[in-house]
Amino acid sequence: MAGEALVWADIRKNIEVLQLIISLKEQKDNGEAGAISRKPANTEITVHRSNVLVKRGEVPAQKHVKESQAKKDTCVSFQEITVDPMSCQGLSILQERELQMRLHINNSLNLSSYDASGSSVLSQERKKLQQNPVKMLCKMCGNKIIEERKFERVLELPSEHWQQTSRNLCCHGNVSNLSSLQEASFNPSAEDCFLGSYFIMVNADVVEATHLTITQGEMVIKCHRCSRPVGDIVMRADSTGETQVRGIRIYKHAITTYKDDVFRNYTAEVYLSKIIQAKLQGRANFKFLIRGESSTGDTTAYALLWILNPDSAVLTNVPTLKSKHMGFSHGHKYLQNSTDSTKANIFHGMKVLYKTLIKSKNKDLKKTAGKEVITLPCEMCIQLVIILTASTYSIPPTLRQMEGFMVGYLMS
């Protein structure tokens, strides 16, 4: 991997522009970045329609170093898009290690066809769950959550906050039956399975109650064997004011289906991304305070988020997005012996500005108006901070901060 070129590109889909950054750092033969093991010479970079060719010339530091070992060429291929090399603008070198330029995108068909809402994914999941009986297990330990059964009805739910959205869009009050629409609820029967963006909703009688742990006073459901959160209880007040169990929500990232894993592509990162995306619907304010709630009911603020772009696209060959190794960071290992290292793939997700919060400094931030609170279990808050921090070190150093915030990504 010595001499490999790292490419990072922020795709601005609305104006079809690629903000391309190529790392000019040298790497040691053991994979570490930042330090130069041999004296560098000129680097020639050629941009083609579907790839970038980086030619490095090096002057051998010792006589026994062969010329073939001292010269490294890398071709980084763009997957799914093509660019116009003649449209290059804003060419500059920052901090003597990053070459930046803007390029026009010729082919954006693959970008426009991306389903950010996930409706096509839900449709595929619905078909699979309807076709055959399914048994759902805890993804962590394999504990049985739902016994094998065939659902008679598998239906897609509307967006998570559709009731709030309807109030925002219908504030004039001229829509007939609006109040009854907003109070409507979805109560699954024992033969129903309702699909949400990051969860499934089933009747309480369907789940294996003896295999789950439900702490009194809490809505979170945990696996009895490994204590991992796998879902929550949905409550609803009836006409008399009494609270009743409306259904059980099971998180897709926490379960696996026996034989054919319907939810194999769901991770904790996708789960967190979907929760934030659901909060954005029908809102003009994209600032959130992430607050963790412990089993004792105590709350702690963990992070302040500012959603810069909820539908971001990144073109990169940085290994961190595929293997969680740090790509542009000094002193971290690069992915070695990878057959995909010269391919720059497109990743879709959410671009986030964030601040991690210290407990003693949270009082003023909690009281600040204009920030909606998202409450999660403390374990998920910690995982969110870790994911955002890891993504920050995968992007070029010149792009890691903005307006006093750190820049991170949540991939969907």
PyMOL commands that set and color helices and strands:
alter all, ss='L'
color gray80, all
select helices_A, chain A and resi 67-70+109-112+119-131+162-169+178-182+209-211+252-254+268-280+320-323+359-361+363-367+378-392+397-399
alter helices_A, ss='H'
color red, helices_A
select strands_A, chain A and resi 7-12+17-23+39-47+51-59+72-78+82-94+98-107+134-138+144-149+153-156+192-195+199-202+212-214+220-223+229-237+243-251+255-257+287-293+299-316+343-356+372-377+401-402+405-411
alter strands_A, ss='S'
color yellow, strands_A
deselect
rebuild
show_as cartoon
